[in-house]
């Protein structure tokens, strides 16, 4: 009989429904449904993913244009000393090949000159190839690699932002469930204390209990009512946040169901951290940033070289628009431009070397910072696992003690204060268990976030990794 009463008590505490919520017929909202609705409706996610659309335009924005450029110039020339005028037209096409640095152009010009009133025309072809600064497009190819690294880093950072926000809303769901469970316990505790008060009043009528005993229980009831009121407000606040995230404008009332732990963290920390340094987005970003700074040094060094171009041209000149009586002219040579002492490019080169060293040091510091941060987080997760086991054992013992103390009090073996304390101990242990459960799940989410395991990148965009049931 004692065992049956004990099981009934525990079941009442855990499963007692909320009167204020069951009347309206609340619907259960699972963790998976919450995430699915949030990612579909919450514009915070959409705002993060919009940045990804800009990435495909970065090369076109930062690299030299490969456009075929058409230029047209039309003017009317007046020769006042000769009392005449004539139109002058120039049409040109030019094309830059960025990855080789080659530039080709063709121009056609027709018009009169100061020495002749008749129309003359000229067709010219030109070629230029850099062989020192940006030799055969080297600087442009370095820039292309730098832009590619920047795009990769930006892509990773977008996933990181998605992951950070996703971790935030997952934590919100865990808090919502924690507040819901606390409210259930608070309501159950309040009801149990009301029953105790009714029992105490009955004992007073039978001259078994004193008025002071009734007042003690009344104080206990008021204390539980006060706590229940606070828990109601806290749960409602969490519900309001959830409704905002899922854009619930229909007035539908939802209640959470217990979410699973996202993942079981392994036992070998050093092995886990080694995998993190080898395969994570974080360290991929650090490697790309260091590679980018090295490429920037190489590009700045290239800018210190003189601008030397091999040039060639072929001109055809003649009369009228169709180049009658043509003359042909071929030219070839070298052009040189070399500023002294080139203080701007030299300063940029020295700064790029400093930034390269700074990035290297930053990566080293980040490595040690993340190692310590993850180690401490790993220890916190282990601690919470142990505290959950302890809390479960304390609940079992507190429930047994409460049942024994109820019987002892009925026979006058203990004081009312001892009986009330047994009630309070069970409540405290149950609240502690819920708190440790929730904190453990949140710490696991933080572990996944820091290890870049919460989200993976798919062709359709970032996606959350599925939850894993805990090991038994």
C-alpha positions, 0 to 999 in steps of 0.5 A: 500500500505504501509503495502504491501511494508513493507511485501515485504521489510521484505521478501526480507531481510529474503528470498533473495537467495545468487547468488554465491550459487544458480548458483551451485545448492546447496543442503539443509543439514538438522540438522538430516542429518548432525548428521547422516552423521557425526556419520557415517563418522567422524572417531573422533566418531569411535576413541571414541567408540573404547575404549569401545571394551577394557572394556570387557577384564578388568576383565581378565586383573586385576583379578587373572587368573583362568587358568588350568596351565600345567607344564612340566619339563624334565632334565637329571641327572648325578651321577658322583660318581656312574658313571651313569645318568638317566632322570627325568620327572615332570608333574604338573597341578594346578588350582586357584579358585579366588573367593574362594581362593582355590588352587589345584594341582597334580604332577607326578614325575619319575626318579632315586635317588642318593640312587637307580639306579632304577626308582621311581615315585611319585604322589602327590595331594595338597590343600591350602585354605587361612583363614586370608588374602584373606580368602575364596577369600574375597580380590579377590571378593573385587577386582572384585567389584572394577574392575566392578566399574572401568568398569562402570565408564569407560563406562560412561566416553566413553559416556561422551566423545561421548556426548562432541564431539556430542555437539561440532558438533551440535554447529558447525551446529548452527554456520554454520546456524547463519553465513548463515543467517547473510550472507543472511542479509548482501547480502540483506542489500548491495543490498538495499543500492545499490538501495538507491544509484541509487535512490540518483543519480537519485535525483541528476540529478533532482537537488533534492539531493546534491553531498554530499548526494550521497557520504554519500550513497556511503560510506554506500554502501562501508560499507555494501560491506565490511561487506558482504565480511567479512560475506562471508569469515566467512560463508565459514569457517563454511562450510569448517568445516562442509565439514570436519566433513561429509567428503565431498570430492565430492565438493557438495555444501550444505546450512543449514536449520533452526534446531529446539531447542533440548529441552525445558528446564523446569521452576522449576530449583530445581526439574530439579537439583534433577532429575539430582542428582538422575538419571544422569551419572555424579552423578552415576560416583561420587557414583561409585568412592566413593564406589570404594574408600571404597572398596579399603580401605577394600581391603587394610585392608585385606592385613594387615592380616597374610597369613594363609593357611589350607594345605593338601596333599596326596602322592603316591610313588612307583617303576617304572613308574606305582607306583609299591609297592606303599606307601601312605602318607597323610598330613594336617596342617597350614602355616603362613606368617606374615611380621613385621612391614609390612610397605608397606601394612600399608602405602597402607592402610593409603593412601587408607583411605586418598584417600577415604576421598579425594573422599568424599570431591571431590564429595561434592565440585563437587555437589556445583560446578555443582549446581552453574554452572547449575543455571547460565546456566539456567539463561542464557537460560531464559535471551536469551528467553527474549532477543529473544522476545525483538529482534522480537519486535525491528525488527517489530518496526524498519521495520515500522520506516524504511518504515515511514522514507522512505516516510518522506525522499521522502517528505523532512521531515527528513535528509538523515542521519536519513534515513540511520540510519533507514536502519542501525537500522533494520540491527542491530536488525536482526543481534541481533535476529540471534545471540540470536537465535543461542546462545539460541540453543547452551545454550540448548545443553550445558544444555543437555550435562551437565545434561547427556541428550544429549546422551543415551546408547543403545545396539548399542552404544551411540545415540543422543536424538531426537530434540523437537519442541519448545512450542508455 
